[in-house]
Each structure stands twice: as structure tokens, then as C-alpha cells.
């Protein structure tokens, strides 16, 4: 029998034990499926368990490894996929009532690539409806209801890859895929105390993936260590002729590599000014570890500019185009969240000239980072501006426009008041400019909820934030923290 602690091991160790014949892929898959059936509903973590497919794949992996046919590090490793990724024969609901019965007869490219690597899909992860493309005000904006955080089920996992964060954090699968348009991998990974990566734009195919914003959507991995992220990215990255924004193979392909010299790290000092000091202190602790291993660390400021405003406007305009049919037919009224029901109509009032000016501004904003990336390999900042927010009653979440965003910025506590828009949020900046980012656990706050540290690099330098994260985890153990039982190992 496979013990609970085994289900929280990183991919490389699971693979080593599998090849040492401590257990088979079929036994491991059955263990994850049993745990997912038992705990998944309590967390609202899954939309669908793909049990039949998983057991078929697991049996094949078991037979192949026994015969000496080894496909690589992900062979026999069970995972979950966010429910905006097409999987043939199963519902792909996009987290939204209008698409609850939607099915495709093909797999998304990333699913196909994981199949070829021998990974085993055990379920479709819950998500915020339309991944928040038309806006939302809180965790109830989902076909499956609010996703509960394994660290404390009174708290949320964050959107929109809400289920993917819970699944990895609670040991319901070895890893998960999420999507990130503006922080939807980074936030749930941070709040759930796991590792997550937003790759460079164009590195991972989006064929078979629901669209939010064509120029900002990315698919990325979520797992138990930074090493896991690199192993997964190496499989899912690469050129895909079915995705028009896919980079040429020379740029899209990825192989984890260590930097050839000591890392140069910029500690960003002008982000999250209202965050509790312990979130910034977590960054200081992490950078002290890196400095002790030879990294050069220096304070730096993000360049000023309306990054958050630009990122939100690009998403709103592109999402209105992506969901034109839903808006034109009035079916957006079926969405759970009032903001999602009306935002499409408001976004339709933007002009083509507005969008063109945004793109010109976006290029200028990205250029402001070139001098920083000449000085630094990675920029370091808190994973988020707060720890996880409370899951409040729906009426409390819906008191005004962008209420959920205001609540998340302050951890969801206390009376609401108008919130200033933070133009320098790292998620908005790196999402808008196509920069890769990795968030890793940085300890626990005084409320016993996870804190994260994120590393950001120049576009197509995905190996650098991973290298910083791997170096940190080689000399610290924050990534080995798990939620209390029953969602963590007993």
C-alpha cells in the first residue's frame, strides 16, 4: 500500500521509486484516484475525474516500464489539467454554466505531449468561469463553487487555476497544468504553498485551449518543487504549427540548464507597498540563502508606468472578441458572477484605435525593462500582496465593481473601501510583457497560511527563474511544508 507521504513527493523521486519497483504506475494512479475521490469534493478541486482514461494509461505505463521502455521522467506520473484544456471524450466546461456540456473530439497539444511522455491524466481541475476573462468578483464565480484552500478550508485558493492549486497542495495528483493570463498560475500556487510557473509567451502551445486574451494567455506547470516545473516544461514546450503565436522551435524548445555564472538578483523594493512586512521578509530570507551560495543581490525598483491598467484593458478588449458569440446571444447572463454577465457589453465600447494605442504603449512599457535585465538575471518579489483570502458569502463578494480584486489585495478582511489600483503589480507587469515567472514557497505567515517568493526574468530566459528557485530549494526546506491533515500527509 502506498503511504500518504509518498503522494507529496516530487516527480523525480516518484520516478526513482517506481523504477526501483516499490510501486507501479497503476498502483500510484489508483492511490491518487482514491485520494481524489475522497478529498476532491470537499475542496471543490475537480470538475471531472478521468478514471477510465487514467487506468488505461497507467496499465500501459506499467507494462512499458516492466518491458524496459522508459519514456522519461514523467512516465507513469499522474497529473490533473485545468478544465479549459480540451480532452477528447470528456467535458471541457471552461468552469462556466453555458459550457457545462461542452465536449471536444480532440486533445489539446499539451495533453498530447504529456501522453507521449507517458504522463497519466487523472482529472480536469476546477476553475473560475472563463478563467476570469469577462471579470469576476470572488470565488463563487465557478461552475463548481468556491475552491477551498487545503491549508485552511475557510480560505480560497485564488483564481483562475483554483482547482489546480488545491489538487497539488492536497496531494491529489503529482502535478497540474494551469493557465495564466494575469497571475492565474502565480496566485494559486502562492496561496496554496506550491510551486508554479508562467512560461514566456509563445513557448507552450495553446491549441485546444480556451482563449481569454490571444496576446497574453500562457499554459504552465504547478508542482511540488522547482525541479518538477522544469521537467514538465521540457515536455510541454515547443513549436506547434496549430498555434499561430507559437515560437519557432529554436526559441520554444526548453531544456533545464544551470547558469554559467553566479546569479545576479534584483530585489524589487517598490512593489506591494501595503503588504504586511512578513511577505517582504520572506523574500529577504530567500535572498539571504541565495547570497550565501554566491548570488549577487542588489536592491532595484520597477520602472514606473501604467502596467496594471494596460494589462487589464488588453484582457478586457481581447476577451470581448473571444466571447463575442456568448455576449451577442445574451448567454453571458447564465454566468454565475454579475461582473461576467455585464463586462462584455462594456468592453465592446472600446475602439480599434484604443486597442492599437494600447499595443504601442505595451511595447514601450516592455522596453523599460531592458536596462534591468542587462544588470540582473532575475528580479525577486513577494509571490502576492497577501496570504489567501477568506471565502465570504456571495453577497459580501459582490458589493461593487472589482470587489474580489479589492478583497484579495487585503487578504479579504475588514470593511470594504475604495482601493487604489497598484500599477506595479509583478503579475500584471510580467504577464503584459511576456516575461517568465516562477513562484515558490517562502514559509508561513503568522496566520499559518503560505507565503511565496517569485522570480521574474527577461522573455525566453525561462531557465533563469527556475535556476534561482532550484538553488533556493537545494539549500532550504520551505517547499517541503504541506497542509495539515487530512489534506496534508498524516
N, C-alpha and C positions, 0 to 999 in steps of 0.2 A: 504494500500500500504506500502511495506517495504522500509524504507528510506535507502539512500546510506550508511550512517554511520553504520547501522546495519550489512552490508556485511563485515565490517572490524573487527567485534567483535571476540574475541577468542572463541574456541569451547565450553568451559564451560558456558559462558554467552549466547551464541546462544541456547544451550540446555535448559538453565533455562527459557529463554523467550518462547521457543517452548512449554515447559511443562506448562508454565503459560497461554498458548493459545493466546499469542499475534500474532502468525502466525503458520501455519502448515508446515511440511516438504515440501509439494507440493508447497506452496507459496514461501518458501525460495528458493527452487530449481528453480522455474520459474524466480525469481529475479536474481539469479546468471547466469542463462542461457541467460536472456535478456541482462545483462551487458556484458557477454562474447561474445555474437553475435555482440554487438555494439562496444566494445573496443578491443576485442581479435585480430581482423585482423589488427588494427593499430599498435599493438605491435608485431605481428607475434608470438603470445603466444601459439596458439593451432595448432595442425595438424588436429584434428577431434573433433567435439562436439558429444558426445554420447547421443543425445537428447532423442531418443525413450527409451533407457535403463534407463536414468535418471528419466524421468517422470513416468515410470513404477515402479521403485524403490521408488520414492517419494510418489506415491499414496499408495503403500504398507506400507511405514513407517507411513504415516498419519493415515491409518486405524488401524495399530497396536498400535500406541500411544493412539489413541482415545479409544481403547478397553482395555487399561491398560497393554499392552505387551511392556515393555521397555527393549531394548537390551543393554543399557548402554550409556556412554557419547557420542559416535559417531552416535547414532541412529538418522537418519534424517539429518545428516550433509553432505553437498555436497563437493566433492573434485575432483582434477584432478590427473592423473597419467602420468608420463613420458612415452613417446612413445616407450620405449624398454620393457614395461611390456605387456605381451600377454593379450588381452581381446577378448573373443570369438565373432566372427561375425563382428568385426571392423578391419580396417587396423592397423597393427603394423609395422611402416615404418622404425624404427631404425634411423630416421632422414636422410635417405640416398636413393638416386635415385635407386640403384639396388634393393631395397626392398620396393619401393613405393606402390606396390600392394600386399604386403605380408599379409596374414591373418592366424590366428590360430583358431582351433576349441575348445580351452580350455582357461581358465583364469589362469594367474599367481597365485601362492599361496597367495601372499599378497592381490591380488584383491579378492580372495575367502574369506579371513579372514575379510576384510573390508565389504564385502557383509554380512557375518554372523553377524557383529557388527551393521548392519543397515545403514552404510555409503552409500552415493549416488554418483556414478561416473558420472560426467557431461562432461568429455572430456579427450583427450590424449594431453599431453603437448609437445610442440616443443622441439627439442634437436639438439645438434651438431651431425653431421653424425657419426654413430657408436660410439657415445659418446666419440669421440676423440681417439678411440682405435688404429687407424693407424696414428694418428697425424693430426694436423691441424694448420693453420696459422692465423685464425681470425674468426669473427662472421659470415662471408658469407658461412662457411663450414656447410651448413644445407639445407635440402630439402625445408624448408620454408623460407629461407633467414635469415638475422640477426634479433635477438630478441631485441627489443627496451626496454630500461630501463624506467619504469614508472616515475622515479624521473626526468629524462630529456631524451627525446626520441632520442637525438643525441648520447646518450651513450649506451653501451652494458650492458646486464645483467650478462655476464660471462657464460662460458660453464662448463660442457656439459648440466646440467639441466637448460638450459637457459629459456625455457618456464615455467617451474615450479616456478622459481623465480619471473618472471613477473606476473604470474597468482595470486599468493598470494599477492604480493606487491600491485597490482592494484585492489584487492578485487573482482577477477573474480571467486574465489572459497574460501571456508573456510580454506582449507589446500591442500597440494600437496605432492605427493611422488616424490623423485628424486633418482638418483643413484650416488655413489661416489666411484671412484677407486683411484683418486688422487686429491681430492678437489672439485669434481663436485657438491657437495651439499654446502660445506662451502663457496666457492667463490660466486656463485649466490645469496645465502642467504645474505652474507655480502654486496655485491654491491647493492642489491635491498632493503636493510633495513629491512629484516625479520629475523626470527629465523630458524635455520636449524641444523640437527643432522646427523652425521655419526656414526652409532652404531658400537659396537665391531664386528669384523669379525666373521661370523657364527651365529650371533644372529637372523638375519632375513633371511628367505628362499629366494633363488634366482631361484627357479623352475619357469619356464615360463618367465625368464628374459634374454635378450641378454647378451652374455658373452663378456667382454673385457679381463679381466685377472682373471682366476679362483681363484687365491690365494689373490686377493685384492678387488674384487667387493663387494660392500655393497649397500643395499637399505635402505633409511631413510626418515624421515618426514621433511616437511618445513611448518611453520605456523606463526601465529600472536603472539605467546608467547611461553616461555619455557614450561609452563604448557601444552600447546597444544601438544608439541613434546612428552611429557611423556604419554599423553593419547593415542596418535597414536601408539607409540612404544609398549605400553602394548597390543595392539590388533595385530600388525603385527609380533611381536617377537614370537619365539617358535620353537621347533624342527619340522622339516619336512623331512620325510623319502625319499622324492623325490629329496632332495638336499644333495648330498654326503658330503658336507662340513658343513652341519647344525649341530650345537652343540646339545648334549643331552638336554632334556627338563629342567633338573635341572639347566643348565647353560644358555640355550637360552631364557627361560621364563623371563618376565620382569614385575615388579610391581613398580611404582614410590614410593620412600621412602625417608624420610628426614634422614640426617646423625645423628648419635647418639651423636656427639660432635661437637665443633666448627670446621669449615672447615680450613684446612691448605692449603694455596695457595702459589705457587711459581710463582713470577713474572719473566718471562723469559727476560733476558737483552741482549742476543746475537742473536736475530732474526731480520730480515729486517733492516739491518744497513743503507740502503739508503732510507728508507721510510721517508716521511715528519714527523716532530715531532708531529703533531696533531694526527697521528694514534697511537703513543705510549702514548700520553697524554690521549686519550680515555680510554686506559687500566688503567692508573693511576687513572682516575676519578671513573671508575667502582670498582677498588680495594679499593678506599677510602670508598665507600659505604659498601662494604663487611666488611672492617675493623671496621667500625662504628657499625656493627651488630655482632661483636665478632670474625670475622675470623682472623686467624693469617696469615700475609702476609710477605714474605721474598723474596729477590732477589735470582735468581738462573740462571745458564747457561745450555743450552742444551749441552749434550756431543758431542764432535766433531766426525765426521765420514761422509762418502760419502752417506748420506741418500737419497738425491735427485737423485743422479746418479743411485743408486741401484733401487729406486722406478721406475724411467723411464725405466731402462733396463728390469726389471721384466715385466712391462706392454708391452713393445715392443715385447719381446720374446713370452709372452703368447698370445698377440693379434694376432701375426702372425700364431700361431697354431689355434686360434679360427676362423680366417677368411681364412683358407687355401683354401677352395673352391673358394672364391671370388678372391684370389690372383692367384691361378693356372689357372683359366679360363680367366684371364685378365679383369674381370668385375670391378676390382677396378679402371679402367680407367674411369668408369662412376661417380666416386665420384667427388664432387664439388671442393675439395681442392687439389692442386698439391702434398702436402705432403702425404695426404692419398692415392694418386694414386701410389706413389713410395715406401713408407716406408715399406710396407710388404715385398717387394723384398730385401731391405737392411736388415731387421730383420731376414730373412731366412738364412743369412750367419752366425748367431751365432751358436755355437756348443752346444751339450748337456753338455759338460764339463763346458762351460761358465755358463749355467743355474744352474748347481749343485753348482758351486763356489759362485754364487750369493745367493743361498739359505743358504749356510753356513755363508756367510757374513751377511745376513739378520738376522739370529739368534743371531750372536754376537752383531750387532747393537741394537737389541731389548734388549739384556741383559744389555747394558749400562744404560738403564733407570730404572732398578730395584732399585738402591740406591735412585734415585729421588723420586720414588713412595713410598719408605719407609718413606721419610721425608714429602711428600706433598700428599694431596688428589687430587688436580688438579693443572695443570700448566696453566698460563694465558698469552696470547699473542694477538697482533692485529689479526683481522679476516683475513686481507690480507695486502699485501705490499703497496697497493694504493687504491684509490677510483676507481669507474668504468672508463673504458677506452672509448675513442671516437670510434664510428663506422666510420672507414675510408674507402675510396674507395678500392675495391678489390685489385687493383694493388699495393696500398700502403701497404696492409697487407701481400703481397706475395713477398717481396723483398729478402728474404733469408730464409734459414732453421730456423725453430722455431721462425719466425718473430713475430707471435702472442704472444708467451710467453714473448719475449723481450718487446713488446709493453705493455702487461699487467703489467709487473714488474715496469714500469714507468708511468702507467696511460695512455699510448698510446699517449704521447705528444712529440713533438720535433723530430729532425732528428734521424734516427736510427744509432746506433753504436754497435759494438760487446758488448754483455752483459756477465758478469761473471755468471756462474751458482752458485746459492745460495744453498749450500749443506744442510743448516739447515732450510729450509722452513718447518713450522709446518705441512702443509698439506702432504708433502712428508714423513715426519717422522711418523706421526700418521697413515697414510694410509699403509705404508710399514709394520709397526709393529702391526697393528690391533687394535690400541688404539681408544676408542670412543672420539668424539669431538663435541662440541656444539658451534655455533656462535650466538651471539645476538646483536641487535643494540646498538651502543655506542654513538649515536649522529650524527651530520652532520659536514662535513668538511667546510672550507671556500668557497668551490665551490658549497655548498648546496647539495652535494651527501653523501650518508650514509657511516658511519664508523662502523666497527664491532669489537667485542671483543670475542675471543674464549677461551674455557676451554677444556683441554685435560686431560684424566685420564688413569690409567692402564687398560689393557684389562679386559673386563667383569665387570668393575666398572661403568657402564653407568649411574647409579643413581647419581654419584658424580658431573659430569659436569652439569647435569640437576639441581641438588640441588644448585650449585653455581649460575646458571642462574636464577632459580626461586627466590633465596634470593635477587639477584640484582634487579630483576623486581618487587619484593614486596616493594622496597624502592627507586625506580627511575621510570621515565616515558619515557625513550628513546624508548622503544618498542612500545609506543603509537603514535609515529610520523608516518605520512603517506605521500605519494607523493602529490604534488599539484593537484588540479582538472585539467582535468576531471578524472585522474587516481587515485586520492585520493578522499575522501568524500568532497563534496562542503561545 
